[in-house]
Amino acid sequence: MKKICLTFDDGVESHYWAKNLLKDNGLKGTFFITNASLWHHGDKVIELGMNEDRIDFDLLAEFENDGFEIGSHTFSHPNLTEISSDHIVTEICSMNCILQNYGIKNLRSFCYPAYNVDQRVFDIVKQIGFKNARTGYEDRDHGWSRWDFKKPPEEPRPKTTYPTKPEQNRLLIRPKGIFNFIYKYEDFLDDFDSMTDNEVAVFVFHGLKEASLKKDFEKVVSFLKDKKDAESINFGDI
């Protein structure tokens, strides 16, 4: 059976609506939370209709109680490859403490901010004790993963398959699709159809306030809710 993991980055208000839609349709999902208000302002964010506030942390325990997973996405969402090792530890552990103070009991998954990871960052994430961690198509925010692109890059979109071998590292899991203005519902369908039995596919969403992004998410939920050959899982269950 195909396993589908829906993940949500940055912890914004529309993710509470997304959680309830998933719950109503018997699906799961993992929400990676940062303390930073990444989508609150910015000319391009506002121009694209993606501006929204950070989620109310008082709601996070409800996610876990409803069967969803809360993961860590650092305190301020820095490029971890550009800061000191001590700063990396502080960024991750500070966010972990905040989540635990808001009632999160099962903190086992991590998401690299803007997908940035190198060997040093990887080693620290491993040492802290996360079970699974997600990056992007590449180990940086580039090309097809860009949230602000309206036209696809010239290079083909990277294709990922997980697991390609049993020992593949769980701290460098790559998504099959990152939803934005250039990766849409039709691309998701193509990726789903290309999956083999027992393959795990991770898909990434950010804010869902903007109308076309919200509509694509609704289509994904409608598609998955009745699929007999697919199982919805949390990221930590990979």
Legacy VTK file of the C-alpha trace (Angstrom):
# vtk DataFile Version 3.0
C-alpha trace
ASCII
DATASET POLYDATA
POINTS 238 float
0.000 0.000 0.000
1.229 3.497 -0.825
1.936 5.692 2.197
1.240 9.417 1.932
2.668 11.900 4.417
1.405 15.489 4.284
3.647 18.008 6.031
3.081 21.690 6.784
5.884 24.174 7.370
6.128 27.364 9.451
3.050 27.113 11.716
0.581 29.668 10.347
-3.084 30.313 11.143
-4.456 28.463 8.095
-2.917 25.241 9.379
-5.620 25.005 12.039
-8.219 24.964 9.270
-6.110 22.375 7.423
-5.912 20.180 10.514
-9.681 20.204 10.924
-10.241 19.377 7.251
-7.840 16.450 7.508
-9.513 15.252 10.699
-12.976 15.414 9.143
-11.751 13.215 6.296
-9.818 10.654 8.322
-6.346 11.805 7.234
-3.173 12.599 9.148
-0.450 15.219 8.873
2.646 16.682 10.499
2.998 20.374 11.298
6.489 21.849 11.705
6.393 24.844 14.041
8.752 27.807 14.376
8.508 30.770 16.715
9.174 33.142 13.816
6.285 34.995 12.138
7.559 34.330 8.627
4.436 35.152 6.643
3.126 38.167 8.536
4.625 40.833 6.272
6.876 41.424 3.268
6.026 43.042 -0.059
6.139 39.795 -2.080
4.202 37.849 0.547
1.443 40.473 0.533
1.464 40.772 -3.259
0.869 37.028 -3.592
-1.878 37.019 -0.960
0.070 34.751 1.378
0.344 37.033 4.413
-1.044 35.557 7.614
-0.215 35.412 11.298
1.589 32.686 13.161
-0.642 30.006 14.636
-1.796 30.395 18.227
0.470 28.057 20.189
-2.356 27.400 22.651
-3.946 25.298 19.880
-0.963 22.990 19.357
-1.836 20.412 22.020
-5.173 19.960 20.249
-3.316 18.864 17.123
-1.536 16.105 19.013
-4.696 15.104 20.866
-6.465 14.770 17.497
-3.819 12.331 16.233
-1.638 14.766 14.301
2.058 15.329 14.814
3.833 18.518 15.843
7.467 18.795 14.777
10.232 21.308 15.418
11.282 23.887 12.825
13.731 25.908 15.026
13.135 29.069 17.027
13.819 31.775 14.416
14.084 29.811 11.123
17.714 30.662 10.287
19.935 29.065 7.676
21.517 26.513 9.986
24.513 26.042 7.702
25.550 29.672 8.287
25.510 29.834 12.100
27.731 28.357 14.805
27.204 24.897 16.220
26.240 26.335 19.621
23.701 28.590 17.917
22.211 25.597 16.077
21.742 23.759 19.361
20.125 26.831 20.929
17.775 27.300 17.960
16.564 23.711 18.088
16.449 23.174 21.838
14.715 26.513 22.485
11.928 25.578 20.085
11.679 22.104 21.569
11.229 23.616 25.035
8.526 25.983 23.802
6.598 23.132 22.184
6.885 21.008 25.297
5.691 23.922 27.442
2.608 24.113 25.233
1.805 20.475 25.889
3.545 18.617 23.053
4.513 15.222 24.436
5.803 13.315 21.418
8.438 15.486 19.762
10.352 13.240 17.385
10.471 15.003 13.974
12.462 17.959 12.657
12.369 20.094 9.507
15.441 21.987 8.301
14.558 25.691 7.782
14.467 26.512 4.051
15.739 22.930 3.528
19.327 23.977 4.384
21.449 21.135 5.753
25.078 20.055 5.604
27.078 17.403 7.441
27.601 19.569 10.536
23.901 20.429 10.833
22.975 16.793 10.219
25.294 15.602 12.983
23.798 18.044 15.507
20.214 17.086 14.619
21.171 13.439 15.056
22.870 14.123 18.392
19.819 15.967 19.728
17.873 12.777 19.141
15.270 13.317 16.439
13.898 10.170 14.802
13.107 11.686 11.386
14.021 14.938 9.646
12.913 16.450 6.335
14.777 18.616 3.881
13.718 19.675 0.343
14.260 18.524 -3.211
17.817 19.656 -2.512
19.590 20.741 0.659
18.623 24.373 0.019
15.658 26.486 -1.113
16.166 26.573 -4.852
14.348 26.281 -8.159
11.201 24.183 -7.897
10.926 24.651 -4.140
10.649 28.451 -4.356
7.367 29.753 -2.909
7.514 32.988 -4.947
8.036 31.556 -8.452
5.126 31.907 -10.853
6.853 30.117 -13.737
8.708 26.787 -13.525
12.510 26.819 -13.789
14.080 25.570 -16.986
15.620 22.560 -15.273
13.348 19.528 -14.681
11.862 19.053 -11.242
13.891 16.651 -9.078
12.238 13.263 -8.640
12.485 11.439 -5.327
11.641 7.940 -4.168
11.679 6.839 -0.531
12.959 4.482 0.563
15.369 3.587 -2.208
17.094 1.178 0.159
16.286 -0.023 3.682
19.172 1.834 5.309
18.340 5.200 3.719
18.835 7.866 6.351
15.688 9.042 8.090
17.277 12.385 8.941
17.552 13.377 5.270
14.096 12.539 3.954
13.221 14.411 0.763
9.691 15.314 -0.323
8.142 14.058 -3.517
6.328 17.340 -4.040
6.433 20.859 -2.580
3.148 22.662 -3.239
3.527 26.239 -4.473
2.539 28.234 -7.563
4.503 25.900 -9.886
3.744 22.536 -8.273
-0.016 22.014 -8.374
-2.659 19.352 -7.802
-2.106 17.888 -11.282
1.581 17.351 -10.450
0.544 15.618 -7.235
-1.669 13.245 -9.206
1.207 12.417 -11.548
3.475 11.735 -8.586
0.858 9.590 -6.868
0.312 7.519 -10.003
4.062 6.979 -10.364
4.409 5.541 -6.852
5.117 1.855 -6.346
3.461 -0.312 -3.715
4.919 0.296 -0.244
6.565 3.537 -1.359
6.424 6.453 1.071
5.824 9.912 -0.412
6.150 13.138 1.560
4.418 16.291 0.342
4.998 19.816 1.630
2.566 22.683 2.160
3.162 26.146 3.566
0.415 28.707 4.175
-3.022 27.934 2.753
-4.652 31.348 2.918
-4.167 32.164 -0.785
-7.126 30.873 -2.833
-5.323 28.664 -5.365
-3.118 27.041 -2.719
-6.162 26.411 -0.547
-8.076 24.886 -3.473
-5.207 22.546 -4.334
-5.089 21.343 -0.734
-8.840 20.715 -0.722
-8.452 18.670 -3.914
-5.666 16.597 -2.357
-7.819 15.845 0.693
-10.815 14.934 -1.467
-8.630 12.629 -3.559
-6.997 10.846 -0.630
-9.992 10.362 1.628
-11.442 7.461 -0.367
-8.254 5.915 -1.770
-8.135 2.215 -0.968
-4.525 1.804 -2.133
-3.075 4.588 0.059
-2.587 5.160 3.766
-2.210 8.593 5.362
0.603 8.683 7.935
2.396 11.181 10.145
6.004 12.002 9.349
7.255 10.410 12.557
5.703 7.101 11.510
7.881 6.749 8.407
LINES 1 239
238 0 1 2 3 4 5 6 7 8 9 10 11 12 13 14 15 16 17 18 19 20 21 22 23 24 25 26 27 28 29 30 31 32 33 34 35 36 37 38 39 40 41 42 43 44 45 46 47 48 49 50 51 52 53 54 55 56 57 58 59 60 61 62 63 64 65 66 67 68 69 70 71 72 73 74 75 76 77 78 79 80 81 82 83 84 85 86 87 88 89 90 91 92 93 94 95 96 97 98 99 100 101 102 103 104 105 106 107 108 109 110 111 112 113 114 115 116 117 118 119 120 121 122 123 124 125 126 127 128 129 130 131 132 133 134 135 136 137 138 139 140 141 142 143 144 145 146 147 148 149 150 151 152 153 154 155 156 157 158 159 160 161 162 163 164 165 166 167 168 169 170 171 172 173 174 175 176 177 178 179 180 181 182 183 184 185 186 187 188 189 190 191 192 193 194 195 196 197 198 199 200 201 202 203 204 205 206 207 208 209 210 211 212 213 214 215 216 217 218 219 220 221 222 223 224 225 226 227 228 229 230 231 232 233 234 235 236 237
